[in-house]
């Protein structure tokens, strides 16, 4: 078979090809900007040269303990330098970093450690109560536990490990000779979903996708070089939406923040000249509703990126009025975080603030490195008309779609059916090509950036001896975006049950952020076949009933 002229002696080799990996971005930052500030945490300051050396020490120490390609290193941490370093140090060994949601309960933590086959656990003492209970349930005596004893924690907490993080780093070499992955398709991180149906699913990212989305954050947000980024977004969320890697690419400064509130945010912006931050709509609410005592003068316009449920129009408008430029993004754990952005058209600058707010509330268009985004009829797999009315399912394809679900081939096959990743979110495609979410087919409630399964909450409510039937739906909330609202039909003849009693029961059996914030006692509407009609309950909430 004859090959064309461009296939003759033009093969990839060491001189013209390297696997794409965000690890390269850290090495470059340390080489080009060694003395620039990489991390600020309380009184601590690190340079890029130091962060690179500490990440290599972590990789070296892990390697000496037998950690290598295909192993999992879990971390239960806050927004601290240790979390940032793990984003680089763990994959330098060939291992996979698994950042755990600090709001998980002990049972969920134990499941993640077991399912991901974690070999090492780095754990911040602030979360020792839940982690200790999880370890007892997990029962793996071979798990190496390393404590993060952070000076800024502000809590006592119990130290659970055989060593602490700084002592562990001292076992490693600052010039550890790491290498790029043999294949950029190799796994770099494991992120667990919030378990919308049963146990959480383990979403696996590859080096190529992490690298590309890190750069796409820069392009889409026009970040430039040396931004000052405030960590209000938890680094455990989709690896901080890939921003640890993004900041290495632009040699930006990370300002760590353990306690996210209006006073701390305004202080950090004023003290460090923060230029960018990310977070759920609740973070915007902190800023917009801050008291005069909490506010500080802004040194410049601050760029904010927000995801999850669309922020209330009033919040977007207020943020713009007080000097914050908000960009709305959308994505899922399965798409490395943000994969859709409400890209701003300069022509819209001439519009009134109310119209600008409406436009900013849309999910938007695909990221630069996302190959395909569409609203598709899942039955026919044909795109819906761009009429702003016909609903379909948002689907993705391209380099920033996950490798698949860990040890769950059936779920992976279902998610990738027809050559697209099925999001489960229902939306319309507007005439200008921007998508707008209308509903969530899986009844997931997004509260303060956290995904809450209505099914999981309902399962807990059904354990209460007085509950005959129940349904949990999202209730709009100015602070959290959405909160769970439970509709409950009591069993005949039971004594009166109070809202407070139901919420307390849930708090005894669920992670607190998943618990209903309000309870309505009523007859649950059902179809003739007994199926609960949640759309009626949602309408009642929308009507204020």
C-alpha positions as CSV (number, residue, x, y, z in Angstrom):
1,X,0.0,0.0,0.0
2,X,1.4,3.4,-1.0
3,X,1.6,6.0,1.6
4,X,1.3,9.7,0.9
5,X,4.3,12.0,1.0
6,X,3.4,13.3,4.4
7,X,3.7,9.8,5.9
8,X,7.2,9.2,4.8
9,X,9.9,9.7,7.4
10,X,7.8,12.2,9.3
11,X,7.2,10.1,12.4
12,X,6.9,11.4,15.9
13,X,10.1,11.3,17.9
14,X,11.6,12.7,21.1
15,X,12.5,16.0,19.3
16,X,9.1,16.8,17.9
17,X,6.5,15.2,20.3
18,X,5.8,15.2,24.0
19,X,2.7,14.1,25.9
20,X,0.5,17.0,26.9
21,X,0.5,17.3,30.7
22,X,-0.1,20.1,33.2
23,X,3.1,19.0,34.9
24,X,5.0,20.8,32.2
25,X,3.3,24.0,33.2
26,X,4.8,23.9,36.7
27,X,8.3,23.2,35.4
28,X,8.1,26.2,33.1
29,X,6.8,28.5,35.8
30,X,9.7,27.6,38.1
31,X,12.2,28.0,35.2
32,X,10.9,31.3,33.8
33,X,9.6,33.0,37.0
34,X,11.4,31.3,39.9
35,X,11.1,34.3,42.3
36,X,7.5,35.2,41.5
37,X,5.0,34.5,44.3
38,X,3.1,31.2,43.7
39,X,1.2,30.8,47.0
40,X,0.0,33.0,49.8
41,X,-1.4,31.4,52.9
42,X,-1.7,33.4,56.1
43,X,1.9,34.5,56.9
44,X,3.4,31.9,54.5
45,X,4.7,32.9,51.1
46,X,6.1,30.5,48.5
47,X,7.8,31.2,45.1
48,X,7.4,29.1,42.0
49,X,10.9,27.7,42.6
50,X,9.8,26.6,46.1
51,X,6.5,25.2,45.0
52,X,8.2,23.2,42.3
53,X,10.7,21.8,44.8
54,X,8.0,21.0,47.3
55,X,5.9,19.2,44.7
56,X,9.0,17.2,43.7
57,X,9.7,16.4,47.3
58,X,6.2,15.1,47.7
59,X,6.6,13.0,44.5
60,X,10.0,11.7,45.8
61,X,8.6,10.8,49.2
62,X,5.6,9.0,47.7
63,X,7.9,7.1,45.3
64,X,10.1,5.9,48.2
65,X,6.9,4.5,49.8
66,X,6.1,2.5,46.7
67,X,3.6,4.8,45.0
68,X,3.7,4.7,41.3
69,X,1.7,4.4,38.0
70,X,-1.8,3.2,38.6
71,X,-1.9,3.9,42.3
72,X,-4.4,6.3,43.9
73,X,-3.4,9.0,46.5
74,X,-6.5,10.5,48.2
75,X,-6.5,13.9,49.9
76,X,-9.0,15.4,52.3
77,X,-8.0,19.0,52.4
78,X,-9.0,22.6,52.5
79,X,-7.7,25.3,50.2
80,X,-4.1,25.2,51.4
81,X,-0.6,24.9,49.8
82,X,-0.7,21.1,50.5
83,X,-3.7,20.7,48.2
84,X,-2.1,22.8,45.5
85,X,1.2,20.8,45.7
86,X,-0.7,17.5,45.5
87,X,-2.1,18.5,42.1
88,X,1.4,18.2,40.7
89,X,3.4,16.0,43.2
90,X,1.1,13.0,43.0
91,X,0.9,12.7,39.2
92,X,4.7,13.3,39.0
93,X,4.9,9.7,40.3
94,X,2.5,8.4,37.7
95,X,-0.1,8.0,40.4
96,X,-3.7,9.5,40.3
97,X,-4.7,12.2,42.7
98,X,-8.2,11.8,44.3
99,X,-9.4,15.0,46.0
100,X,-12.2,14.2,48.4
101,X,-15.2,16.4,49.0
102,X,-14.7,17.7,52.6
103,X,-18.5,17.8,53.1
104,X,-19.0,14.0,52.6
105,X,-20.1,11.9,55.5
106,X,-18.1,9.0,56.8
107,X,-19.8,6.3,54.8
108,X,-19.2,8.2,51.5
109,X,-15.6,8.8,52.4
110,X,-15.1,5.1,53.2
111,X,-16.7,4.2,49.9
112,X,-14.4,6.5,47.9
113,X,-11.3,5.2,49.6
114,X,-12.3,1.6,49.0
115,X,-13.6,2.0,45.5
116,X,-10.6,4.1,44.4
117,X,-8.2,1.6,46.1
118,X,-6.4,4.5,47.8
119,X,-2.8,3.7,48.8
120,X,-2.2,7.0,50.6
121,X,-4.5,9.5,52.3
122,X,-3.4,13.0,53.1
123,X,-5.9,14.5,55.5
124,X,-6.4,17.9,57.2
125,X,-7.0,17.7,60.9
126,X,-10.1,19.9,60.5
127,X,-11.9,16.9,59.0
128,X,-10.6,14.3,61.4
129,X,-13.9,13.4,62.9
130,X,-15.5,12.2,59.7
131,X,-12.2,10.8,58.4
132,X,-11.7,8.8,61.6
133,X,-15.1,7.2,61.3
134,X,-14.5,6.5,57.6
135,X,-11.3,4.8,58.4
136,X,-12.9,2.6,60.9
137,X,-15.5,1.6,58.3
138,X,-12.9,1.3,55.6
139,X,-10.8,-1.1,57.7
140,X,-7.6,-1.0,55.6
141,X,-4.6,-1.1,57.9
142,X,-2.2,-0.8,54.9
143,X,-3.4,2.7,54.1
144,X,-0.6,5.3,54.7
145,X,-2.1,8.3,56.5
146,X,-0.4,11.6,56.4
147,X,-1.7,14.5,58.5
148,X,-2.0,18.1,57.2
149,X,-1.4,20.1,60.4
150,X,-2.2,23.5,59.0
151,X,-1.3,26.6,61.1
152,X,-4.3,28.4,59.7
153,X,-6.9,25.7,60.4
154,X,-8.3,27.4,63.5
155,X,-9.6,24.1,64.9
156,X,-8.0,21.5,67.2
157,X,-8.8,18.3,65.3
158,X,-7.2,15.0,65.8
159,X,-4.0,13.9,64.1
160,X,-4.7,10.4,62.6
161,X,-1.6,9.5,60.7
162,X,1.9,8.1,61.3
163,X,3.5,11.3,60.1
164,X,2.7,14.9,59.2
165,X,3.0,16.5,55.8
166,X,6.1,18.6,56.4
167,X,7.9,15.6,57.9
168,X,6.9,13.5,55.0
169,X,8.2,16.1,52.5
170,X,11.6,16.0,54.3
171,X,11.9,12.4,53.2
172,X,11.8,13.5,49.6
173,X,14.4,15.0,47.3
174,X,13.8,18.6,45.8
175,X,15.4,17.5,42.5
176,X,13.4,14.4,42.1
177,X,13.6,13.3,38.4
178,X,10.0,12.9,37.4
179,X,8.9,12.3,33.8
180,X,6.0,13.0,31.6
181,X,3.5,10.2,31.2
182,X,4.2,7.6,28.5
183,X,0.8,8.4,27.1
184,X,-1.2,11.6,27.6
185,X,-4.3,9.5,27.9
186,X,-3.0,8.2,31.2
187,X,-5.1,9.0,34.2
188,X,-4.1,12.1,36.2
189,X,-7.0,12.5,38.7
190,X,-10.1,10.8,40.1
191,X,-13.1,12.8,41.1
192,X,-16.2,11.3,42.7
193,X,-19.7,12.6,41.8
194,X,-22.1,13.4,44.5
195,X,-23.9,10.1,44.2
196,X,-27.1,11.2,42.5
197,X,-28.2,7.5,42.2
198,X,-26.7,5.3,44.8
199,X,-23.0,5.4,45.4
200,X,-20.8,8.1,43.9
201,X,-19.3,7.4,40.5
202,X,-15.5,7.8,40.0
203,X,-14.8,10.2,37.2
204,X,-11.4,9.7,35.7
205,X,-9.5,12.6,34.0
206,X,-6.4,12.2,31.7
207,X,-3.3,14.4,31.4
208,X,-4.3,15.7,27.9
209,X,-7.7,17.0,29.1
210,X,-6.3,18.5,32.3
211,X,-3.7,20.4,30.2
212,X,-6.1,21.6,27.6
213,X,-8.8,22.8,30.0
214,X,-6.2,24.6,32.1
215,X,-5.2,26.6,29.0
216,X,-8.8,27.1,27.9
217,X,-9.6,28.8,31.3
218,X,-6.9,31.3,30.4
219,X,-8.1,31.9,26.8
220,X,-11.8,32.2,27.7
221,X,-11.3,34.5,30.7
222,X,-8.5,36.6,29.2
223,X,-6.4,36.1,32.3
224,X,-3.1,37.3,31.0
225,X,0.2,36.8,33.0
226,X,0.6,36.9,36.7
227,X,-3.0,37.2,37.9
228,X,-3.7,37.1,41.6
229,X,-6.3,34.4,42.2
230,X,-8.4,34.0,45.3
231,X,-9.2,30.4,46.3
232,X,-12.9,30.7,47.1
233,X,-13.7,27.7,44.9
234,X,-12.8,24.4,46.8
235,X,-9.8,22.8,45.3
236,X,-11.6,19.4,45.6
237,X,-14.2,20.4,43.1
238,X,-13.1,19.0,39.7
239,X,-9.5,19.7,40.8
240,X,-10.5,23.3,41.4
241,X,-11.9,23.3,37.9
242,X,-8.3,22.8,36.7
243,X,-7.2,26.2,38.0
244,X,-4.2,24.9,40.0
245,X,-2.8,23.9,36.6
246,X,-4.1,27.1,35.0
247,X,-2.2,29.3,37.5
248,X,1.0,27.5,36.8
249,X,0.6,28.3,33.1
250,X,0.3,32.0,33.7
251,X,2.6,32.1,36.8
252,X,-0.2,33.6,38.8
253,X,-0.3,33.9,42.6
254,X,-2.8,31.8,44.6
255,X,-4.2,33.4,47.7
256,X,-5.5,30.5,49.8
257,X,-8.7,31.0,51.8
258,X,-9.9,28.4,54.3
259,X,-12.9,30.3,55.5
260,X,-15.0,31.8,52.7
261,X,-17.0,34.8,53.9
262,X,-17.5,38.4,52.8
263,X,-15.1,39.9,55.2
264,X,-12.3,37.5,54.3
265,X,-12.8,38.0,50.6
266,X,-12.9,41.8,50.7
267,X,-9.8,41.8,52.9
268,X,-7.9,39.5,50.6
269,X,-8.9,41.5,47.6
270,X,-7.7,44.7,49.2
271,X,-4.5,43.3,50.8
272,X,-3.2,41.2,47.9
273,X,-4.7,42.9,44.8
274,X,-6.9,39.9,43.8
275,X,-7.8,40.0,40.2
276,X,-9.8,36.8,39.8
277,X,-11.9,34.3,41.8
278,X,-14.3,31.4,41.1
279,X,-17.2,30.0,43.0
280,X,-20.9,29.1,43.2
281,X,-23.6,31.8,43.3
282,X,-23.5,31.7,47.1
283,X,-20.0,33.2,46.9
284,X,-21.4,36.1,44.8
285,X,-24.1,36.5,47.4
286,X,-21.5,36.9,50.1
287,X,-19.9,39.8,48.1
288,X,-23.2,41.4,47.0
289,X,-24.8,41.4,50.4
290,X,-21.8,42.3,52.5
291,X,-22.3,44.9,55.3
292,X,-20.5,48.2,55.3
293,X,-18.1,46.9,58.0
294,X,-17.2,43.9,55.8
295,X,-16.6,45.9,52.6
296,X,-13.3,47.3,51.5
297,X,-12.6,49.6,48.6
298,X,-11.8,47.7,45.4
299,X,-8.3,48.4,43.9
300,X,-9.7,47.6,40.4
301,X,-12.4,45.6,38.7
302,X,-12.3,42.1,39.9
303,X,-13.3,39.2,37.6
304,X,-15.5,36.5,39.0
305,X,-16.4,33.2,37.4
306,X,-19.5,31.4,38.7
307,X,-21.0,28.0,37.9
308,X,-23.8,25.7,39.2
309,X,-27.4,27.1,39.2
310,X,-27.7,30.4,37.4
311,X,-27.2,33.2,40.0
312,X,-30.3,35.4,40.6
313,X,-30.5,38.3,38.2
314,X,-30.5,40.7,41.1
315,X,-27.2,39.3,42.3
316,X,-25.6,39.6,38.9
317,X,-26.7,43.2,38.6
318,X,-25.5,44.2,42.0
319,X,-22.1,42.6,41.4
320,X,-21.7,44.6,38.3
321,X,-22.8,47.8,40.0
322,X,-20.2,47.4,42.8
323,X,-17.3,46.6,40.5
324,X,-17.2,42.9,39.8
325,X,-17.2,41.5,36.3
326,X,-19.1,38.1,36.4
327,X,-18.7,35.4,33.8
328,X,-21.2,32.5,33.9
329,X,-19.9,29.0,33.1
330,X,-21.4,25.5,33.0
331,X,-20.1,22.0,33.1
332,X,-20.0,18.8,35.1
333,X,-17.5,16.7,37.0
334,X,-17.4,14.6,33.8
335,X,-16.2,17.6,31.7
336,X,-13.3,18.7,33.9
337,X,-15.5,21.4,35.4
338,X,-16.4,24.3,33.1
339,X,-16.8,23.3,29.5
340,X,-19.3,25.9,28.5
341,X,-18.9,29.7,28.9
342,X,-21.3,32.6,28.4
343,X,-18.8,34.3,26.1
344,X,-19.3,38.1,26.1
345,X,-19.9,39.9,22.9
346,X,-18.5,43.5,23.1
347,X,-21.6,44.8,21.3
348,X,-23.6,43.9,24.4
349,X,-21.7,46.6,26.3
350,X,-24.1,49.2,24.8
351,X,-27.2,47.4,26.3
352,X,-28.9,48.3,29.5
353,X,-27.8,46.6,32.7
354,X,-31.1,44.5,32.9
355,X,-30.5,43.1,29.4
356,X,-26.9,42.4,30.1
357,X,-27.9,40.6,33.3
358,X,-30.3,38.4,31.3
359,X,-27.6,37.5,28.8
360,X,-25.1,36.7,31.5
361,X,-27.6,34.3,33.1
362,X,-27.3,31.9,30.1
363,X,-24.9,28.9,30.1
364,X,-23.4,29.9,26.8
365,X,-21.2,28.3,24.1
366,X,-18.5,25.6,24.1
367,X,-15.0,26.1,25.6
368,X,-12.2,26.6,23.0
369,X,-10.9,23.0,23.6
370,X,-14.3,21.3,23.6
371,X,-14.9,19.8,20.1
372,X,-18.7,19.5,20.3
373,X,-21.6,20.9,22.3
374,X,-25.2,20.7,21.3
375,X,-28.8,20.3,22.6
376,X,-30.0,17.0,21.2
377,X,-33.2,15.0,21.2
378,X,-32.0,11.8,23.1
379,X,-34.5,9.7,21.3
380,X,-33.5,10.6,17.8
381,X,-29.9,11.9,18.5
382,X,-30.7,14.9,16.3
383,X,-30.0,18.5,17.3
384,X,-33.1,20.5,18.4
385,X,-34.0,23.6,16.5
386,X,-32.3,26.8,17.5
387,X,-35.6,28.4,18.5
388,X,-35.1,28.9,22.3
389,X,-38.2,26.8,22.9
390,X,-37.6,23.1,22.0
391,X,-36.0,21.3,24.8
392,X,-33.4,18.6,24.5
393,X,-30.5,17.1,26.4
394,X,-27.1,18.9,26.6
395,X,-24.4,16.7,25.1
396,X,-20.6,17.0,24.9
397,X,-17.8,15.5,22.9
398,X,-14.1,16.2,22.8
399,X,-10.8,16.3,24.7
400,X,-12.3,17.6,28.0
401,X,-14.8,14.8,28.4
402,X,-13.7,12.2,31.0
403,X,-12.0,8.9,30.2
404,X,-15.0,7.2,31.9
405,X,-16.3,6.0,35.2
406,X,-13.9,3.9,37.3
407,X,-14.8,0.2,37.4
408,X,-18.2,1.0,36.0
409,X,-18.3,0.0,32.3
410,X,-22.1,0.0,32.1
411,X,-22.4,3.5,33.4
412,X,-19.6,4.6,31.0
413,X,-21.3,3.0,28.0
414,X,-24.6,4.6,28.9
415,X,-23.0,8.0,29.3
416,X,-21.3,7.8,25.9
417,X,-24.2,6.3,23.9
418,X,-24.3,7.5,20.3
419,X,-20.8,9.1,20.4
420,X,-21.8,11.9,22.8
421,X,-21.5,12.4,26.5
422,X,-25.1,12.7,27.9
423,X,-25.2,15.3,30.6
424,X,-28.8,14.6,31.8
425,X,-29.5,18.3,31.8
426,X,-32.3,19.7,29.7
427,X,-32.0,22.9,27.8
428,X,-32.9,24.9,24.8
429,X,-30.6,26.2,22.0
430,X,-31.2,29.9,21.4
431,X,-31.0,31.4,17.9
432,X,-27.5,32.9,18.6
433,X,-26.1,29.4,19.5
434,X,-26.1,30.0,23.3
435,X,-27.7,27.3,25.4
436,X,-30.0,27.9,28.4
437,X,-30.8,25.2,30.9
438,X,-34.4,24.6,31.6
439,X,-34.5,21.6,33.9
440,X,-32.5,18.7,35.2
441,X,-33.6,15.3,34.1
442,X,-32.1,13.6,37.1
443,X,-33.7,15.9,39.6
444,X,-30.4,16.9,41.0
445,X,-30.5,19.9,43.4
446,X,-27.5,22.3,43.1
447,X,-27.1,24.1,46.5
448,X,-24.2,26.3,47.1
449,X,-22.3,24.5,44.3
450,X,-22.9,21.0,45.7
451,X,-25.0,18.4,43.9
452,X,-27.7,16.9,46.1
453,X,-29.6,13.8,45.0
454,X,-33.3,14.2,45.7
455,X,-33.5,10.3,45.7
456,X,-31.0,10.0,48.5
457,X,-32.8,12.6,50.6
458,X,-36.2,10.8,49.9
459,X,-34.7,7.5,50.9
460,X,-33.7,8.9,54.2
461,X,-37.1,10.5,54.8
462,X,-38.8,7.2,54.1
463,X,-37.0,5.8,57.1
464,X,-38.9,8.1,59.4
465,X,-41.8,6.1,60.9
466,X,-44.4,8.8,60.2
467,X,-43.7,9.2,56.5
468,X,-46.1,7.6,54.1
469,X,-44.9,9.4,50.9
470,X,-42.4,12.1,50.1
471,X,-40.8,14.1,47.3
472,X,-37.9,16.4,47.4
473,X,-37.5,19.2,44.9
474,X,-35.4,22.3,44.5
475,X,-36.6,25.4,46.1
476,X,-35.2,28.7,44.7
477,X,-33.0,30.4,47.4
478,X,-31.4,33.8,47.2
479,X,-28.3,32.7,49.2
480,X,-27.7,29.1,48.1
481,X,-29.2,29.2,44.6
482,X,-31.4,26.2,45.5
483,X,-32.2,24.3,48.6
484,X,-34.0,20.9,49.1
485,X,-37.6,21.3,50.0
486,X,-39.4,18.1,51.3
487,X,-43.1,17.5,50.6
488,X,-44.3,14.9,53.1
489,X,-47.6,12.9,53.3
490,X,-47.9,11.4,56.8
491,X,-49.3,8.0,57.6
492,X,-52.8,7.9,58.8
493,X,-53.3,8.1,62.5
494,X,-49.7,9.3,63.4
495,X,-49.2,12.0,65.8
496,X,-48.4,15.5,64.5
497,X,-44.8,15.8,63.3
498,X,-43.0,19.2,63.1
499,X,-40.8,20.6,60.4
500,X,-38.0,20.9,62.9
501,X,-38.3,17.2,63.8
502,X,-38.1,16.1,60.2
503,X,-35.0,18.3,59.5
504,X,-33.3,17.0,62.7
505,X,-34.0,13.4,61.6
506,X,-32.3,14.1,58.3
507,X,-29.3,15.7,59.9
508,X,-28.9,12.6,62.0
509,X,-28.8,10.4,58.9
510,X,-27.3,12.6,56.1
511,X,-24.5,15.0,55.5
512,X,-26.0,18.3,56.7
513,X,-25.7,20.2,53.4
514,X,-28.1,17.5,51.8
515,X,-30.8,18.0,54.4
516,X,-34.1,19.8,53.6
517,X,-34.2,23.5,54.6
518,X,-38.0,23.5,54.5
519,X,-40.8,20.9,54.8
520,X,-44.3,21.0,53.5
521,X,-46.9,18.6,54.9
522,X,-49.6,17.8,52.3
523,X,-51.1,15.1,50.1
524,X,-48.5,14.2,47.5
525,X,-49.9,14.5,43.9
526,X,-49.6,11.3,41.9
527,X,-50.6,9.9,38.5
528,X,-53.2,7.1,38.1
529,X,-50.3,4.7,38.3
530,X,-48.9,6.1,41.5
531,X,-46.0,8.1,40.1
532,X,-45.3,11.3,42.1
533,X,-45.8,14.4,40.0
534,X,-42.9,16.5,41.0
535,X,-43.6,19.2,38.4
536,X,-46.8,20.1,40.3
537,X,-44.7,20.5,43.5
538,X,-42.2,22.7,41.7
539,X,-45.0,24.8,40.4
540,X,-46.3,25.3,43.9
541,X,-43.0,26.6,45.0
542,X,-42.7,28.9,42.0
543,X,-46.2,30.3,42.8
544,X,-45.2,30.8,46.4
545,X,-47.7,28.4,47.8
